[in-house]
């Protein structure tokens, strides 16, 4: 397995979590209790970070930064199965390291466990299916029609999905796991992580059928 690809996935996912958690801490600190303003700042910063890391690291590793995306590419035959587990491992590790690095930057305890309890229930689980399916939709639609537009498409999609999904669009198992290690604005209670990941995987399976048909290279 190419070490540069693995490091790119590790680094990109770490920066993604720095963007998510760091902007969440800063937004909550500066918004004076205005949750809507904090979420807006969090969404914009995350979208900007995604644009940056996908643009710079895409040519190196494909810029997955997301086990669900890696699985989706593998199901399509566009990512070798032998590389799936290594990609997922470094994505998860990178996400956790990114969270810890953010805690250091904001002078917080490095080791934390989220106590955020409201990210659960049928509505939010369904929301994660929609959020993840939408992410795959813009990725594979972009690759099919406008490959150069994938970075802004993903950044803009996640920025919007923070607002139109009840779960605030985790759409990423590595992000979901890592956010369990931060008792901050972006956190998720560890006991609620598993169902989010199950829903994300369900979305990958749905997307494999629907999106492969929708974006087929030949018309039927």
VOPAGU-2260 file (C-alpha; in pm, 1 decimal, decimal comma):
REM VOPAGU-2260
SITE   aa  ch    i         X         Y         Z
SITE  UNK   A    0       0,0       0,0       0,0
SITE  UNK   A    1     137,2     339,4    -102,0
SITE  UNK   A    2     254,2     522,8     211,4
SITE  UNK   A    3     189,3     865,4      59,0
SITE  UNK   A    4    -173,4     777,4      -9,6
SITE  UNK   A    5    -224,1     657,1     345,4
SITE  UNK   A    6     -57,2     963,5     491,6
SITE  UNK   A    7    -267,1    1188,7     268,9
SITE  UNK   A    8    -583,7    1021,4     397,9
SITE  UNK   A    9    -460,0    1049,3     755,7
SITE  UNK   A   10    -362,5    1415,5     717,7
SITE  UNK   A   11    -675,2    1514,9     528,5
SITE  UNK   A   12    -908,0    1354,3     781,1
SITE  UNK   A   13    -713,5    1513,7    1066,0
SITE  UNK   A   14    -754,0    1857,9     908,6
SITE  UNK   A   15   -1121,5    1788,2     844,0
SITE  UNK   A   16   -1179,3    1724,1    1215,5
SITE  UNK   A   17    -970,4    2026,7    1307,1
SITE  UNK   A   18   -1204,9    2226,9    1086,2
SITE  UNK   A   19   -1519,3    2071,5    1232,6
SITE  UNK   A   20   -1428,1    2073,6    1601,2
SITE  UNK   A   21   -1210,1    2384,8    1603,3
SITE  UNK   A   22   -1468,4    2600,4    1429,8
SITE  UNK   A   23   -1733,8    2458,7    1662,3
SITE  UNK   A   24   -1536,7    2564,6    1969,6
SITE  UNK   A   25   -1459,9    2908,0    1826,6
SITE  UNK   A   26   -1818,4    2958,9    1711,2
SITE  UNK   A   27   -1964,9    2864,2    2046,6
SITE  UNK   A   28   -1717,0    3091,7    2224,6
SITE  UNK   A   29   -1789,1    3395,8    2009,7
SITE  UNK   A   30   -2160,7    3355,4    1937,3
SITE  UNK   A   31   -2276,1    3453,1    2286,9
SITE  UNK   A   32   -2525,7    3168,6    2305,6
SITE  UNK   A   33   -2668,7    3216,8    1954,8
SITE  UNK   A   34   -2680,7    2854,7    1836,9
SITE  UNK   A   35   -2791,2    2945,6    1485,1
SITE  UNK   A   36   -2490,9    3174,2    1441,2
SITE  UNK   A   37   -2259,6    2911,6    1587,4
SITE  UNK   A   38   -2391,6    2647,6    1347,6
SITE  UNK   A   39   -2354,2    2884,1    1051,7
SITE  UNK   A   40   -1991,2    2951,6    1137,9
SITE  UNK   A   41   -1927,5    2580,9    1194,4
SITE  UNK   A   42   -2083,8    2489,6     858,3
SITE  UNK   A   43   -1893,6    2752,6     658,5
SITE  UNK   A   44   -1558,4    2661,6     813,4
SITE  UNK   A   45   -1615,6    2291,1     748,1
SITE  UNK   A   46   -1711,0    2354,0     386,5
SITE  UNK   A   47   -1402,7    2569,0     332,9
SITE  UNK   A   48   -1177,4    2304,9     485,4
SITE  UNK   A   49   -1327,4    2035,7     263,4
SITE  UNK   A   50   -1262,4    2242,5     -48,4
SITE  UNK   A   51    -901,0    2295,6      55,6
SITE  UNK   A   52    -813,3    1938,0     148,6
SITE  UNK   A   53    -991,1    1777,5    -147,4
SITE  UNK   A   54    -821,7    2014,1    -392,0
SITE  UNK   A   55    -473,2    1962,3    -249,8
SITE  UNK   A   56    -482,8    1593,5    -156,4
SITE  UNK   A   57    -719,0    1457,9    -420,4
SITE  UNK   A   58    -437,3    1398,2    -669,7
SITE  UNK   A   59    -245,9    1202,2    -403,6
SITE  UNK   A   60    -502,3     967,0    -250,0
SITE  UNK   A   61    -836,0    1042,4    -412,4
SITE  UNK   A   62    -934,5    1253,2    -108,9
SITE  UNK   A   63   -1182,0    1012,8      46,7
SITE  UNK   A   64   -1130,9    1115,3     413,1
SITE  UNK   A   65   -1438,0     904,0     482,1
SITE  UNK   A   66   -1479,6     525,7     520,6
SITE  UNK   A   67   -1822,9     546,6     357,9
SITE  UNK   A   68   -1670,7     704,9      47,6
SITE  UNK   A   69   -1390,9     445,8      41,5
SITE  UNK   A   70   -1647,7     166,5      63,7
SITE  UNK   A   71   -1855,2     324,3    -212,9
SITE  UNK   A   72   -1554,8     343,6    -446,5
SITE  UNK   A   73   -1462,1     -17,3    -366,0
SITE  UNK   A   74   -1814,1    -137,3    -447,8
SITE  UNK   A   75   -1786,5      40,5    -782,1
SITE  UNK   A   76   -1455,6    -137,2    -853,2
SITE  UNK   A   77   -1268,6     194,3    -844,6
SITE  UNK   A   78   -1071,2     129,5    -525,0
SITE  UNK   A   79    -889,2    -199,3    -453,1
SITE  UNK   A   80   -1045,9    -403,2    -174,6
SITE  UNK   A   81    -702,5    -471,7     -24,5
SITE  UNK   A   82    -669,5     -97,6      34,3
SITE  UNK   A   83   -1009,8     -51,2     199,8
SITE  UNK   A   84    -908,1    -146,1     555,5
SITE  UNK   A   85    -581,8      56,8     549,9
SITE  UNK   A   86    -769,2     363,3     424,3
SITE  UNK   A   87   -1037,5     327,6     691,2
SITE  UNK   A   88    -782,6     276,8     969,9
SITE  UNK   A   89    -583,7     589,6     884,4
SITE  UNK   A   90    -902,5     791,9     835,1
SITE  UNK   A   91   -1027,7     701,3    1181,8
SITE  UNK   A   92    -684,9     755,7    1338,3
SITE  UNK   A   93    -645,3    1087,3    1157,3
SITE  UNK   A   94    -985,1    1204,4    1277,6
SITE  UNK   A   95    -904,7    1128,2    1641,1
SITE  UNK   A   96    -561,3    1293,5    1615,7
SITE  UNK   A   97    -727,1    1597,9    1459,1
SITE  UNK   A   98    -966,8    1620,8    1754,1
SITE  UNK   A   99    -682,4    1595,0    2003,6
SITE  UNK   A  100    -480,5    1858,0    1816,9
SITE  UNK   A  101    -780,2    2090,8    1831,3
SITE  UNK   A  102    -813,8    2043,9    2205,7
SITE  UNK   A  103    -448,4    2142,9    2244,6
SITE  UNK   A  104    -499,5    2456,0    2032,0
SITE  UNK   A  105    -790,5    2567,5    2247,6
SITE  UNK   A  106    -618,6    2479,8    2576,9
SITE  UNK   A  107    -861,8    2202,6    2662,5
SITE  UNK   A  108    -809,8    1857,7    2808,0
SITE  UNK   A  109    -679,5    1638,2    2528,6
SITE  UNK   A  110    -874,6    1328,9    2630,8
SITE  UNK   A  111   -1247,9    1388,9    2638,5
SITE  UNK   A  112   -1569,1    1194,7    2588,8
SITE  UNK   A  113   -1874,1    1371,9    2451,8
SITE  UNK   A  114   -2181,3    1414,3    2669,2
SITE  UNK   A  115   -2394,5    1554,5    2385,5
SITE  UNK   A  116   -2709,6    1344,6    2416,5
SITE  UNK   A  117   -2949,3    1482,3    2153,4
SITE  UNK   A  118   -2798,0    1312,3    1845,2
SITE  UNK   A  119   -3018,0    1003,7    1839,8
SITE  UNK   A  120   -3363,7     880,6    1738,9
SITE  UNK   A  121   -3537,5     776,9    1420,4
SITE  UNK   A  122   -3546,3    1122,8    1264,1
SITE  UNK   A  123   -3172,0    1175,2    1301,6
SITE  UNK   A  124   -3092,8     820,5    1189,4
SITE  UNK   A  125   -3296,7     874,1     872,8
SITE  UNK   A  126   -3127,1    1210,9     836,2
SITE  UNK   A  127   -2788,8    1036,7     823,1
SITE  UNK   A  128   -2908,9     818,7     537,0
SITE  UNK   A  129   -3013,8    1129,3     343,9
SITE  UNK   A  130   -2696,3    1317,7     436,1
SITE  UNK   A  131   -2463,3    1036,6     328,2
SITE  UNK   A  132   -2658,7     955,6      13,2
SITE  UNK   A  133   -2650,8    1323,7     -81,8
SITE  UNK   A  134   -2275,5    1336,8     -30,7
SITE  UNK   A  135   -2225,1    1036,0    -257,2
SITE  UNK   A  136   -2464,7    1193,2    -508,0
SITE  UNK   A  137   -2251,5    1506,9    -548,3
SITE  UNK   A  138   -1925,6    1310,2    -552,7
SITE  UNK   A  139   -2023,9    1060,7    -820,7
SITE  UNK   A  140   -2234,8    1307,7   -1014,3
SITE  UNK   A  141   -1941,9    1547,4   -1012,6
SITE  UNK   A  142   -1697,4    1278,9   -1121,6
SITE  UNK   A  143   -1931,5    1180,5   -1405,4
SITE  UNK   A  144   -2001,4    1529,7   -1538,7
SITE  UNK   A  145   -1756,5    1781,8   -1389,3
SITE  UNK   A  146   -1454,7    1620,4   -1218,2
SITE  UNK   A  147   -1290,2    1958,5   -1163,5
SITE  UNK   A  148   -1594,6    2073,5    -965,0
SITE  UNK   A  149   -1589,7    1795,3    -704,6
SITE  UNK   A  150   -1404,9    1996,7    -434,9
SITE  UNK   A  151   -1649,7    2289,3    -437,5
SITE  UNK   A  152   -1945,2    2054,7    -478,8
SITE  UNK   A  153   -1853,4    1861,4    -166,1
SITE  UNK   A  154   -1772,0    2176,7      30,3
SITE  UNK   A  155   -2097,5    2344,6     -66,8
SITE  UNK   A  156   -2302,9    2031,2     -10,3
SITE  UNK   A  157   -2177,5    1979,6     345,0
SITE  UNK   A  158   -2218,4    2349,8     423,4
SITE  UNK   A  159   -2582,0    2326,8     319,1
SITE  UNK   A  160   -2641,9    1985,0     473,4
SITE  UNK   A  161   -2541,5    2114,6     816,6
SITE  UNK   A  162   -2863,6    2314,0     793,2
SITE  UNK   A  163   -3114,7    2097,9     610,8
SITE  UNK   A  164   -3052,3    1772,4     797,8
SITE  UNK   A  165   -3164,5    1721,3    1155,9
SITE  UNK   A  166   -2838,0    1542,6    1237,6
SITE  UNK   A  167   -2624,6    1827,9    1094,5
SITE  UNK   A  168   -2487,9    1583,5     837,0
SITE  UNK   A  169   -2208,6    1375,9     986,1
SITE  UNK   A  170   -2218,2    1152,2     672,5
SITE  UNK   A  171   -1880,8     999,8     763,4
SITE  UNK   A  172   -1799,4     713,6    1003,5
SITE  UNK   A  173   -1450,1     848,1    1079,7
SITE  UNK   A  174   -1592,5    1190,4    1163,2
SITE  UNK   A  175   -1867,2    1030,3    1371,3
SITE  UNK   A  176   -1618,6     827,7    1576,8
SITE  UNK   A  177   -1376,3    1117,0    1622,7
SITE  UNK   A  178   -1648,1    1357,0    1736,5
SITE  UNK   A  179   -1726,4    1116,5    2018,1
SITE  UNK   A  180   -1385,8    1210,8    2160,3
SITE  UNK   A  181   -1476,0    1578,9    2199,8
SITE  UNK   A  182   -1711,3    1718,3    2462,1
SITE  UNK   A  183   -1761,7    2036,9    2263,8
SITE  UNK   A  184   -2014,7    2193,5    2026,4
SITE  UNK   A  185   -1948,4    1926,8    1760,2
SITE  UNK   A  186   -1954,3    1624,8    1991,9
SITE  UNK   A  187   -2171,7    1315,0    1983,5
SITE  UNK   A  188   -2232,6    1085,2    2280,1
SITE  UNK   A  189   -2032,1     763,6    2218,5
SITE  UNK   A  190   -2339,1     546,9    2279,1
SITE  UNK   A  191   -2510,1     709,0    1979,3
SITE  UNK   A  192   -2224,5     656,4    1733,2
SITE  UNK   A  193   -2305,4     301,2    1622,9
SITE  UNK   A  194   -2649,5     378,3    1479,0
SITE  UNK   A  195   -2516,5     678,8    1288,7
SITE  UNK   A  196   -2256,5     453,1    1125,3
SITE  UNK   A  197   -2516,2     186,1    1044,8
SITE  UNK   A  198   -2727,3     449,0     867,4
SITE  UNK   A  199   -2424,5     577,0     676,2
SITE  UNK   A  200   -2346,8     224,4     553,1
SITE  UNK   A  201   -2709,9     173,9     450,7
SITE  UNK   A  202   -2680,3     492,3     244,4
SITE  UNK   A  203   -2369,4     354,9      71,8
SITE  UNK   A  204   -2559,3      39,2     -27,2
SITE  UNK   A  205   -2854,8     240,8    -155,0
SITE  UNK   A  206   -2620,9     471,7    -341,5
SITE  UNK   A  207   -2439,0     180,9    -503,0
SITE  UNK   A  208   -2761,6      76,4    -672,4
SITE  UNK   A  209   -2925,9     410,2    -741,9
SITE  UNK   A  210   -2627,5     627,7    -829,3
SITE  UNK   A  211   -2458,7     369,6   -1049,8
SITE  UNK   A  212   -2780,2     356,6   -1252,7
SITE  UNK   A  213   -2835,2     733,2   -1249,7
SITE  UNK   A  214   -2481,6     820,3   -1357,4
SITE  UNK   A  215   -2425,5     527,8   -1593,6
SITE  UNK   A  216   -2192,4     613,8   -1882,1
SITE  UNK   A  217   -2435,9     480,8   -2140,7
SITE  UNK   A  218   -2806,3     555,1   -2177,7
SITE  UNK   A  219   -3053,3     265,6   -2174,0
